[in-house]
């Protein structure tokens, strides 16, 4: 079994957080584009509108997946930190 250091866990957590935030920003861009097309009356392009709706749905799924990875990696950081402090206390 490999032991993950607090630094490695923290770096993984930061990577997962950045991925989650990036996906959220991408979703905001897609939703903004969708609203702009609706307001511009570009509904004449139903294929593009459907593609945007599909992309928004996929992006929401990606956000949920990234959020789950971020939460689990954050819990790992907490677990390692508590384990280290407990070990220090028991010495």
N, C-alpha and C positions, 0 to 999 in steps of 0.2 A: 504494500500500500504506500503510495507516495504522499508525503506530507506537504501540504501547500502552506507557504509562508504567508504572513499577514500582508506583506508587500505584494505578492503575486495575487492574492485574493482581492486586494484593493484595486490593483490594476485591471483585473477582470471585471470588477464591479464598475469601475469608471468607463471601461469600454462598452459594457452593456448599457450603462446610463446614456452615454453619447449616442449609441445606436438608437435607443428608444426616443431620445429627443430629436434625432435626425428624422426618424419616421414620422413623428408628430408634425414636424415642420413640412415634410413632404405632403402629408395629408392636408394641412392648411393650404398649401399651394394648389392642390387638386380641387379642393372645395371652393377656393377663390375663383379658379378658372371656370368651374362649373357654374357658379353664380353669375360671373361675367357673361358667359354664353347665354344663360337664361335671360338676363336683363337686356342683352343686345338683340334678343329675338332670334338668336341663331339656332332655334329649335328646328329649323329647316334641315339641319344636319343631324338626323336622328342617330346615325351610326356613331358619330363623334360623342354625342350626349350619352349614349349607352356605354361607350368605351370609358368615358369619364366616371360614370356610375360604377362600372365594374372595377375600375382602378381604385376608386374610393373604398369599395368593399374590401378589396385585397389589402389596401394600405391599413385599414382598420384591423384586419386580421394580423398583419405584420406588427402593428403596434402592440396588440395584446400579447403576441409571442415575445416581443422584445421586452415588454414590461415584466412578463413572467421570469425571463432570464435575469433581468435587473434585480427583481425582488429576491430571487434565489441566491444570486451572488452577494447581495447585501446581507442576507441572513448568514451566508458563509463567513463574511468578514466579521460579523458580530460573534458568531460561534468561535472562530479562531481567537478573537480578542478576549472573550470570556475565558476560554480554555487557558490562554497564556497568563491571564491575570490570576486565575485559580491556581495554576502551577506555581507562579511566583509566590502567592500567599502561602501555599503548602510547604514551601522550602524553609 
